[in-house]
Amino acid sequence: MAGLDGIIEPINFLITSIAFIFLSVVHYKKSGKTKETIYLSILSIIFLFSYLAIISVG
């Protein structure tokens, strides 16, 4: 959770990325390659890169 000072912990980006990866795999198995699956995959990549950017700076 974000504190009152507005700092978001990097682990939140990692957890969100893993969750989006899990959701995209489940959705891909259920529906195949759809726009929603691609969207979830792109979100997981964005959050993973955000996590990597934050830990490389700090």
C-alpha positions, -999 to 999 in steps of 0.1 A, spaced: 0 0 0 11 36 -6 19 54 25 8 89 33 40 103 18 30 90 -17 58 65 -21 48 32 -38 69 2 -28 86 -16 -57 72 -50 -45 37 -38 -54 48 -35 -91 63 -71 -90 31 -85 -74 9 -68 -99 30 -80 -128 29 -116 -115 -9 -113 -111 -13 -100 -147 9 -128 -160 -12 -153 -142 -45 -138 -155 -32 -136 -191 -22 -173 -190 -56 -183 -176 -74 -162 -201 -53 -175 -229 -61 -211 -220 -98 -203 -218 -103 -180 -248 -72 -182 -269 -55 -152 -284 -79 -123 -280 -76 -86 -275 -80 -90 -238 -52 -115 -236 -29 -92 -254 -39 -63 -232 -32 -83 -200 2 -94 -214 11 -58 -222 1 -47 -187 22 -74 -172 52 -63 -193 47 -27 -183 45 -34 -146 75 -58 -148 96 -31 -166 84 -5 -140 96 -28 -112 130 -34 -129 134 4 -134 126 12 -98 150 -13 -83 178 -4 -108 175 33 -97 171 28 -60 
